[in-house]
């Protein structure tokens, strides 16, 4: 039968004789899967050819409405073992998607188990797996202990050797089913573009939530996952080289993986909760990150001015915003834009999130005394031209950064403030002399991240004046329309896909420096900056709305109204 499938593809011109021979010699479970993995044929084309050969319909599950009522009474072991998925009814018959149109035995078994006639249709394996994860829960296949031989175990490869203590819990965490379950959780997170994975121990079991585009999305899980809860946590702690016996104190670790040939770093934090240990994993997919200042979403005016400022020979440039607002991405993109063989760039970070070629990066270790302030003092003895300090957290770090700028270095750093003007008062509150702040800070960039409307389903509309806030730039849309989210399969029915930045660039001119010297309040500095031409976060966000990139609701979620 497998040989027959290869011959069908050859006869239809999808495989050459040589490609068929190489596919047969592959370690894959079938000639068709081998040909697909070797890149000889697209899965869609192969399945269409096989379906046509046996007289079945090919369906695109992304465009097909699924009737979940068909799942009732359908044997789950066939879903897991044979990658079948019931998608609807045709009269009394059940329509079942399969990725192997030549294997009819599982369909006969499904017919016998349900007592109904089965109408098979052909669909891609990945789409069937997506339906399983969405409607039966991530890891449901493993929880059932139904280990289909699909070779998925090799999809997640640890890049560092792990060690176990030989305890019973350690051995349980190394069982094949637990390893596979953890791999599925990580794979689903990476494929969903999740930035964080939350594993929360509740009274009724384990809750898994993925943060996608800044919003947490609960992940369906089978109820049986509760008995694997301790093993899942232990497996992840082992992967992060943490102490699995310590359940009373918080722990932090790091996991390095290779997933489908892509290197992925995971920063892991474990905290004891009342129902057990809670865990959050920050997913850093190196291959998906592109550090290009021009593509971050800055307006042309902000980009041109900021590009000019980062070429200054000395001074301090600050990027502000809450955790997860893209500050590191902006800083890395800035460094890569001005990087050259003639300049030496040194960074001190906690942690080093991405390794940049040609840039010297230092990992802070506070427990052994290597703080931002201490590392910054040492950096200045290494003859740098440009210095990046991960964050100005205290007076000592602020004073060292200012000293570096006064001695001819360009210093980049971050602060946690709500807007650009707040950076001046924040540094003064730390204890830095106002004249030093006024004399060294060249510019402050405040930023947030807005979700981008899904290009596949966003819909235009003409809002009523009562539907938008008073500060909405009504005149900018004129007789035109703006867009709102709708939701489709491509965006997980949320209406948004991906994110972009909104920016507030405050350039320190003479008037701003004078206000900073006088320790004026941040709102007065902000007012003067707006008078000098600064566009606030809210203004920049409205520009994204009128351009059709995001929605009014998203602006209201991320920014607050202004009364200047």
Secondary structure, 3 states (H helix, E strand, C coil): CHHHHHHHHHHCCCCCHHHHHHHHCCCCCCHHHHHHHCCCCCHHHHHHHHHHHHCCEECCHHHCCCCHHHHCCCCHHHHHHHCCEEEEEECCEEEEEECCCCCCHHHHHHHHHHCCCEEEEECCHHHHHHHHHHHHCCCHHHHCCCCCCCCHHHHEEECCCCCCCCCHHHHHHCCHHHHHHHHHHHHHHHHCCEEEEEEEEECCEEEEEEEECCEEEEECCCHHHHHHHHHHHHHHHHHCCCCCCCCCCCEEEEEEEEECCEEEEEEEEEEEECCEEEEEEEEEEHHHCCCCHHHCCCCHHHHHHHHHHCCCCCEEEEEECCCCCCHHHHHHHHHHHHCCCCCCEEEEECCCCCCCCCCEEEECEHHHCECHHHHHHHHHHHCCCEEEECCCCCHHHHHHHHHHHHCCCEEEEEECCCCCCHHHHHHHHHCCCHHHHHHHEEEEEEEEEEEEECCCCCEEECCCHHHCCCCCCHHHHCCCCEEECCCCHHHCCCCEEEEEEEEEEEECCHHHHHHHHCCCCHHHHHHHHHHCCCCCHHHHHHHHHHCCCCCHHHHHHHCCCCCC
